Amino acid sequence: MKIICVGRNYTAHIAELNNERPDEPVIFIKPDSAVLPKQQDFYLPEFSNDVHYEAEVIVKIKKVGKHISERFAGNYYDEVSLGIDFTARDLQSKLKAKGLPWEKSKGFDGSAIIGKWMPKSELGDLDNLDFSLYRNGEQVQNGNTSLMLWKIDALISYISTYFTLKKGDVIFTGTPEGVGKVNAEDLLEGYIGKKNAFTLKIK
Ligand code: ZN
């Protein structure tokens, strides 16, 4: 499987990182080795002193597709959850400044947290989905998919123009504002609405 991530999909997050608002979705890939196995703790990597959480709605692709039109995109996924796109921000800033690819800062081992999959039929309107991230019991991110610059179906259509989507692929749809640093011993909890998607210990 592969993980396709979307950057700069929420206006307020674009502003907090002083990025430009893109004309098209910003896309990058994490390798399958980035997935943190279920029930494991997240170990801060030794090459960064500034690992950030980015809570994002994620979608699991259920069948192969290429050049998917937006109106049929809903046929390609049944399950949705919340994930974290862990980012070594210090490393990413260096790479960005040099115009180099981000992969080392975004695709390292364990950098993709995939929450418990939930049937989309139980979640209601996917374009108006509340989600939140708590750190040590305090809410640090709170988003709603209505604030996405590109909604889920538009993203699937766009991504499939470049990359054939396959069963089991996961799309990270971008983070809202409120990203921040994690520290050893933090406890992160992600929710879609009131449903818990993951609880994760940082080491
Ligand atoms: Zn992200």
Boltz pocket constraint, residues with backbone or C-beta under 6 A from the ligand:
constraints:
  - pocket:
      binder: B
      contacts: [[A, 5], [A, 6], [A, 7], [A, 54], [A, 56], [A, 85], [A, 172], [A, 174], [A, 175]]
      max_distance: 6.0
